[in-house]
Amino acid sequence: MRIRRAKAKDIAGIAKVHLECWNSTYSNIICKEYLKSITLEKRVNLWRQNFELGNYILVAENESNQVVGFVDTDYKNLFSANDTKVTSIYILEDYQGFGLGKQLLREILIHLHKLGYTKVYVEVLTENKSKNFYQHFGATKVVEKEITIGRQKISETIYVWHDLSNSIERLSK
């Protein structure tokens, strides 16, 4: 596996991973009608827009140079000038459980730490089991809130890494 900065040529691969992960991860959380309405074309347009906006995106690719995971940030501050968030992190199911998420998270936190961010947030659907991953690597719960996806009200939890150096160290082991 290789982690690298995404290029425009990766947009279709990122969109495919995003779509597949939403369908596999959220099938028991988000209503099926809404999930069916998300198309590859919509995801490609979203990621094209994210590239144009300057999001920092890292991809994980397999031995065949196919995108199998990604992580990104949009550098938007949530609460202060020294904070930002990990906007998304997704890995295809077949590639989960091998440390790829850990590598992606480590690399994006290193990047954000070098830029001087002192706090990094991540928003996770409360029913998503990945919240345990974030907690394991030092993120603490800030707040739980209700959001709307499609016509459905869903609980979302916001976590924060207060000590990026410590989290990066934990992710490096």
N, C-alpha and C positions, 0 to 999 in steps of 0.2 A: 504494500500500500504506500501511496505517496500523497503527502499533503502539500498543496501549493496554492498560490493566489489564483483566483479564478480569472479567466479571460472571457471576452465576449463570445468566443466559440463554445463556451461551456453552458451557455444559457439553456439550450434544449435539454442537456443532461441534468442540470440543476432542477429545471421545471419537472422533469420526469420523476426524479427522486422525491421532490416536494409532493407531487400528486400521489405517487404510490404510498408514501409515508402517511399522508393524511388518510388515505383509504384504509391502511392497515392499523394505524395507531388510534384513530378516532372512530372506528366503525361502531363501537359500543358506547360512544360518548356523544357524538354529533349525529343528528338525524340523517338517515340514509338518503332522503330526498335532497338535502343540501349537498351531501358528498357527491351525489350523482351529477349535480349541477356544475361541479368544478371540472373543467376540461383542461387538457394539456395546453391547448391554445391560450386559455386564460392564464395559466401559470407561466407560459413563455412570455406573454405580455407583461405580467407582473415582474418577472426577473429582468426583462429588458429595461423596464422602468427603473428598477432598483440599481442596475448598472449605470444608467444615465444620471441617477441621483447621487452616485458616488459611494454607494454602500461598499464596505470592505468585506469581501467574500472569499472564503477559503474553500477549496474542494478537496475531497479525498477521492483518489482514483485507484482502480484495481490494476492488475498486471496488463490488462487489455486497454488501458487508458480510458476506461469508462468511468464517469462520475458515479460514485456509490454513496456519497454523503457530502454534506456541506454545512458551513456555519457562517453567519454574517452579523454585521452590526451596521446601523445607519448613522451612528455617531450623535444621535439626538439626545439631548440632556433631558432627564426625567424630572429631577428635583433641584439640581444645582449645576454649575458650570463644570464641576469635576466628576460628574457621573454620566454614564451612558448605559446601554443595554445590549445584551446578546439578543438579536432579533429572532433568529431561528437556528436550530441545529437539528438536522435530520440525517438518518443513515438507513439505507435499505435494510429490511429485516434480515436478509441472508448475511449481512456484514455486521450485524449487531453482536455484542458480547465478546468482541476480540480486541477491545481497547481503542477502537477508532474514534468513538465519541470523546474519550479522554484526551486523545491527541488533538482533535479539532478544538476542544474547549481550551486546552493548554495554549495552543498557538494563538487563538484569538485573545485570550487574557494577556499573554505576553505582549502582543501588539498594542492592546489598549493601555497596559501598564506603561509601556515605552512612551506613549502619547501623553502620559500624565494623568490619566483617569485614576481616581482613588476608590470609586465604587462602581460596580457593574451589576446591573439588574437583569433578571430574566423573568418572563411571564410564562406561566405553565397552567394548562387546564388542570384544575384540582384533581380530577379523576385520572389524569395521566400518570402512569407509574414512573415516568422519567423524573418526576420531582425528587425521587430518592437519589438519583444520580447527582443532581445538583447539590443536595444536602450533604451527600457523602464527600463532595469536594469543597466543602466549606461555605456554601451559600446558606443563609438563614432566612426564614420566612419574615416578610415585612407585613403583608396584608393579603386578605382574601377579598375579592370583589366579584360582583356579578357582571357578566358581559353578555352581549347578544351576538350569536352567530346564526345567520339566516333569520329565522323567526324564533329561535330557541334561546332561552336564558340558560347560561352555563356559568359555573363557578370557576374563577381564575385566581391563582395564587401568584404573588410577586415575591421573588427571592432576591437577595442581594449578597454579593461578595464584598465584605468590608475591608479585607486584607488581601489584596491581590498577590503580594509576594508569597504569603503563606499558601494561598490556593494554588499558585503556580508550582510551588515546591511540592505540594501534595500530589499534583497532577504529573509531576516529573518522576515519581517513584514507580 
